[in-house]
Amino acid sequence: MQFAFLPHFPFTGNDFLLFGAILLVGILGGEFAQKTGFLPRITGFVATGLLLGPGVLGILNADMLIEAKLFTDIALGLILFQLGMQLDVRALRHDKALMLASLAESALSFFLIFFALGLFHVGKLHAALAAAIGISSSPAVVLLVVREFKSEGPVTRGALNHVALNNVISFFAYTMLLPFLHYTQQAKWTTILLQPLYQVAASLLLAWLLAHASIWIARLLGRNESLQFALLVGLIISAIGLSKMFYCSNLLTLLALGIMVRNMDGKNDLMEIEFGHGGQIFFVLLFVIAGANLHLKELFSVGWAALVFVGIRFLGKTAGLLATTPFSPLSFKQSAHLSLTLVPMAGLAIGLTEATAHLYPQFARELSAIILGSVAILESIGPVLTEFALKRAGEVSKELTLEH
């Protein structure tokens, strides 16, 4: 007798089960980390993912992580959009100290990483691409730690601005190197010259069109918070889908979209929406999946190169910030604290590495080993250092300082 209506063994999972399981175990991992009294929840999210991922227990296997990419795309899009919304271009034009400091720490990071990796016999183009990616910092870590500890002050504002600028500079440095990458891989001249230009131009044009559309729709909706919340969520998901459809960068599109919405909305038709608990869900998913994607094997395979990348990158960012402190409203102590908040590196770095692997898988193997090995270190220590820096800067509320 057959019972076709009963579930078949062995049981098969689905996206709903994957979504719920990642969220539940991530929350538990974050809570255990918070209970230690010295680790932020984000460290628990990453550690839980690493433990469950292919590198350790293998409960979250490679196929599951591919299916989970939808969640990480939405989470990273939400984070980059929020980060872009932090940048006031008009104010930035007059803040020469911030621009100088950002350019200094980005340039120093790039050149120090490039020369240091060369000493370890890493090829020049691999070293240059790794250095361009190394300029970036993790907006997700900074935003989550700032939100968790309700941090506010000059170091916090500086961290948010520097992270946004770091990601913009990193993306454009990487894009400037793409013609050399295409040339070494014997691509056609049309690809060498036009692909990088198309990716940037298409991403910015798409962001500009979506920004205009969102402001126009917000004007029709009026200042209704629930409707505008739905509008922004739809806007972000649409931007991701359209960027994939037109083969442009969803990373640049979402960051540029946040910046444009903030600076083109002269009449404030779009309300400042707090994504709150809904945003928190995607934060958890992003970091658990990021942890699951970390492979200790890759860290060991690159060995000293990853450690040098981490150390030299920190040295470049710290030296750049401290060297420009005399021109900045920050003290030397505040600049030192600010440098610690720029240690985390994940979202954009992984995205650019994946983009390279998509173009030329064979070439990207060494680059992926260096970047992902470095991310394994930086995502482990970065949240702790960011929390430490904001507390030592005195920008965390007193009750949370006592609790942690």
C-alpha positions in Angstrom: 0.0 0.0 0.0 1.4 3.4 -1.0 0.9 6.6 1.0 1.9 9.3 -1.5 0.7 12.0 0.9 3.3 11.2 3.5 6.8 12.8 3.5 9.5 10.8 1.8 12.6 9.5 3.5 15.3 10.7 3.6 13.9 14.1 4.3 14.9 17.0 2.0 15.4 20.6 3.3 14.1 23.8 1.7 14.9 27.5 1.8 12.4 28.2 4.6 14.0 25.6 6.8 17.5 26.9 6.0 16.4 30.5 6.7 14.9 29.6 10.0 17.7 27.3 11.2 20.4 29.9 10.4 18.5 32.6 12.2 17.8 30.5 15.3 21.4 29.1 15.8 22.8 32.5 15.0 20.8 34.2 17.7 21.8 31.5 20.2 25.5 32.0 19.3 25.3 35.7 19.6 23.6 35.4 23.0 26.4 33.1 24.3 29.0 35.6 23.1 27.2 38.4 24.8 27.0 36.4 28.1 30.8 36.2 28.2 30.9 39.9 29.2 33.7 40.8 26.7 32.5 39.6 23.3 29.9 41.4 21.1 27.1 39.4 19.7 28.5 39.7 16.2 31.5 37.5 17.2 29.0 34.8 18.3 27.2 35.0 14.9 30.5 34.5 13.0 31.8 31.8 15.3 28.5 29.9 15.0 28.7 30.0 11.2 32.3 28.9 11.2 31.5 25.9 13.5 28.5 24.8 11.4 30.2 25.5 8.0 32.2 23.2 5.7 35.4 24.1 7.4 34.4 22.4 10.7 31.2 20.4 11.2 29.9 20.6 7.7 26.2 20.9 8.7 25.9 24.0 6.4 27.4 22.5 3.3 28.5 24.2 0.1 25.1 23.7 -1.7 23.3 25.3 1.3 25.6 28.3 1.2 24.9 28.8 -2.5 21.2 28.7 -1.7 21.8 31.2 1.1 23.3 33.7 -1.2 19.9 35.3 -1.7 19.8 36.2 2.0 23.4 37.6 2.0 22.7 39.7 -1.1 19.7 41.3 0.6 21.5 41.8 3.9 24.6 43.3 2.3 22.4 45.5 0.1 20.5 46.7 3.2 23.8 47.5 5.0 25.4 49.3 2.0 22.2 51.4 1.5 22.1 52.4 5.1 25.8 53.3 5.0 25.3 55.4 1.9 22.5 57.2 3.7 25.1 58.3 6.3 27.1 60.4 3.8 26.1 64.0 3.4 28.0 65.0 0.2 27.5 68.7 0.8 29.0 68.5 4.3 31.7 66.2 3.0 32.9 68.7 0.4 33.6 71.2 3.2 35.2 68.5 5.5 38.7 68.6 4.0 40.2 67.0 7.1 38.0 63.9 6.7 38.8 63.6 3.0 42.5 64.0 3.6 42.5 61.4 6.3 40.5 58.9 4.2 42.8 59.4 1.2 45.9 59.1 3.4 44.9 55.8 5.1 43.6 54.3 1.9 46.7 55.2 -0.1 49.1 54.0 2.6 47.1 50.7 3.0 47.2 50.1 -0.7 51.0 50.7 -1.2 52.1 48.9 2.0 50.0 45.8 1.2 51.2 45.8 -2.4 54.9 46.0 -1.5 54.6 43.6 1.5 52.9 40.9 -0.6 55.6 41.3 -3.2 58.2 40.3 -0.6 56.3 37.0 -0.3 56.6 36.4 -4.0 53.0 37.2 -4.7 52.6 38.3 -8.3 52.3 42.0 -9.0 48.7 42.0 -10.3 47.5 39.6 -7.5 49.2 41.9 -5.0 47.7 45.1 -6.5 44.1 43.6 -6.6 44.6 42.4 -3.0 45.8 45.9 -2.0 42.8 47.5 -3.7 40.4 45.1 -1.8 42.3 45.8 1.4 41.3 49.4 1.3 37.7 48.4 2.1 36.3 48.1 5.6 33.3 46.2 6.9 30.2 48.4 7.1 28.2 45.6 8.6 30.5 45.2 11.6 30.6 48.9 12.4 26.8 49.5 11.9 25.9 46.5 14.1 28.3 47.3 16.9 27.3 51.0 16.8 23.6 49.9 17.0 24.1 47.3 19.7 25.9 49.7 22.0 24.1 52.9 21.0 27.4 54.5 20.3 27.5 58.2 19.5 30.3 60.7 19.2 33.1 62.0 16.9 34.9 58.6 16.7 31.6 56.8 15.8 30.7 59.4 13.2 34.3 59.2 11.8 34.1 55.4 11.7 30.8 55.5 9.6 32.2 58.1 7.2 35.6 56.4 6.8 34.0 53.0 6.2 31.7 54.5 3.5 34.6 56.3 1.8 36.9 53.2 2.1 34.4 51.1 0.2 33.9 53.7 -2.5 37.7 54.1 -2.9 38.3 50.4 -2.8 35.7 49.7 -5.5 37.2 52.4 -7.9 40.8 51.2 -7.2 39.7 47.6 -8.1 37.9 48.8 -11.2 41.0 50.7 -12.4 43.0 47.5 -12.2 40.4 45.5 -14.2 41.8 46.4 -17.7 45.2 45.0 -16.6 43.5 41.8 -15.4 41.7 41.4 -18.7 44.9 42.1 -20.6 46.9 39.4 -18.8 44.1 36.9 -19.4 44.2 37.8 -23.2 40.7 39.2 -23.3 39.4 41.1 -26.3 40.2 44.8 -26.5 36.5 45.6 -26.2 36.4 43.8 -22.9 39.6 45.4 -21.7 38.4 48.9 -22.4 34.7 48.8 -22.0 33.8 46.2 -19.3 35.1 48.3 -16.3 33.5 51.5 -17.7 30.2 49.8 -18.3 30.1 48.3 -14.8 30.7 51.7 -13.1 28.5 53.7 -15.5 25.6 51.2 -15.4 25.7 50.9 -11.6 25.6 54.7 -11.1 22.9 55.2 -13.8 20.8 52.5 -12.2 21.2 54.0 -8.8 20.3 57.5 -10.1 17.1 56.2 -11.8 16.0 54.3 -8.7 16.8 57.3 -6.4 14.6 59.5 -8.5 11.8 56.9 -8.6 11.9 56.3 -4.9 11.7 60.1 -4.1 8.8 60.5 -6.5 6.9 57.5 -5.0 7.6 58.7 -1.4 6.1 62.1 -2.4 2.9 60.2 -3.5 2.8 58.1 -0.4 3.3 61.0 2.0 5.0 60.7 5.4 3.6 57.3 6.3 6.3 55.3 8.1 4.9 51.9 7.4 4.4 52.5 3.7 7.8 54.1 3.3 9.4 51.2 5.1 7.9 48.9 2.5 9.0 51.3 -0.2 12.7 51.1 0.9 12.7 47.3 1.3 11.2 47.0 -2.2 13.7 49.5 -3.5 16.7 47.6 -2.1 15.5 44.2 -3.4 14.7 45.7 -6.8 18.1 47.3 -7.0 19.8 44.0 -6.4 17.6 42.2 -9.0 18.1 44.9 -11.6 21.9 45.1 -11.1 22.1 41.3 -11.7 19.9 41.6 -14.7 22.1 44.3 -16.3 25.4 42.7 -15.2 26.5 45.6 -13.1 27.7 45.7 -9.5 25.0 45.4 -6.9 27.6 46.5 -4.3 28.2 49.8 -6.0 24.6 50.2 -7.0 23.3 49.9 -3.4 26.0 52.1 -1.9 25.5 54.8 -4.6 21.7 54.5 -4.2 21.9 55.3 -0.4 24.2 58.3 -1.1 22.0 59.6 -3.9 18.7 59.2 -1.9 20.3 61.1 1.0 21.6 64.0 -1.1 19.0 64.3 -3.9 15.9 64.4 -1.6 16.0 68.2 -1.0 12.4 68.3 0.3 12.9 65.3 2.6 10.0 63.3 1.0 11.7 60.1 2.1 11.6 59.6 5.9 14.5 58.4 7.9 13.4 54.8 8.4 14.8 52.7 11.1 14.9 49.1 9.9 14.9 47.9 13.5 14.2 44.2 14.2 13.7 43.5 10.5 17.2 44.7 9.7 18.5 42.8 12.7 17.3 39.5 11.1 19.4 40.1 8.1 22.4 41.1 10.2 22.3 37.7 11.9 21.9 35.9 8.6 24.8 37.8 7.0 27.3 37.0 9.7 26.4 33.4 10.3 26.7 32.8 6.6 29.9 34.8 6.4 31.3 32.6 9.2 30.3 29.5 7.4 32.1 30.7 4.3 35.4 31.1 6.2 37.7 28.1 5.6 40.6 27.5 8.0 42.3 25.5 5.2 42.6 28.7 3.1 44.0 30.5 6.1 46.7 27.8 6.6 47.4 27.6 2.9 48.5 31.3 2.6 50.2 31.3 6.0 52.3 34.3 6.5 50.9 36.2 3.5 47.5 36.5 5.2 49.1 37.5 8.5 51.3 40.1 6.7 48.2 41.4 4.9 46.3 41.9 8.2 49.2 43.6 10.0 50.3 45.8 7.1 46.7 46.9 6.4 46.2 47.9 10.0 49.6 49.8 10.0 48.6 51.7 6.8 45.3 52.8 8.2 46.6 53.7 11.6 49.6 55.6 10.1 47.4 57.5 7.7 45.0 58.6 10.4 47.7 59.6 12.9 49.7 61.5 10.2 46.7 63.6 9.4 45.5 64.2 13.0 47.1 67.7 13.1 44.6 68.7 10.4 41.7 67.0 12.1 39.3 67.9 14.9 40.1 64.5 16.5 42.9 64.0 19.0 45.7 61.5 18.5 43.9 59.2 21.0 40.6 59.5 19.1 42.4 58.8 15.8 44.0 55.7 17.3 40.6 54.5 18.4 39.2 55.3 15.0 41.8 53.1 13.3 40.6 50.1 15.4 37.1 50.5 14.0 38.5 50.1 10.4 40.0 46.7 11.2 37.0 44.5 10.1 36.9 43.6 6.5 34.3 41.3 4.9 31.3 42.2 2.6 32.9 44.3 -0.2 36.1 42.3 0.0 34.3 39.0 -0.4 32.1 40.5 -3.2 35.1 41.8 -5.2 37.0 38.5 -4.7 33.9 36.6 -6.0 33.7 39.0 -9.0 37.3 38.2 -9.9 36.6 34.4 -9.6 33.6 34.8 -11.8 35.7 36.4 -14.5 38.8 34.3 -14.3 38.5 31.3 -11.8 42.1 30.0 -12.3 43.6 33.5 -11.7 41.5 34.1 -8.7 42.7 31.1 -6.7 45.7 32.8 -5.1 43.8 36.1 -4.6 40.9 34.2 -3.0 43.2 32.4 -0.6 44.9 35.6 0.6 41.6 37.6 0.9 39.5 34.9 2.5 42.3 33.9 4.8 42.7 37.5 5.9 38.9 37.9 6.3 38.9 34.8 8.6 41.3 36.7 10.9 39.8 40.2 10.6 36.2 39.0 11.1 37.3 37.2 14.3 39.1 40.1 15.9 37.4 43.1 14.2 34.1 43.2 16.2 36.0 42.9 19.5 38.4 45.7 18.5 35.5 47.9 17.3 33.7 47.5 20.5 36.9 48.1 22.5 37.6 51.3 20.5 34.1 52.8 21.0 34.1 52.0 24.7 37.6 53.5 25.2 36.5 56.6 23.3 33.7 57.0 25.8 31.0 56.9 23.2 29.0 53.9 24.5 26.2 54.5 27.0 27.2 53.8 30.6 24.7 51.0 31.3 26.0 49.1 28.3 29.6 49.7 29.4 28.9 48.2 32.8 27.1 45.2 31.2 30.0 44.4 29.0 
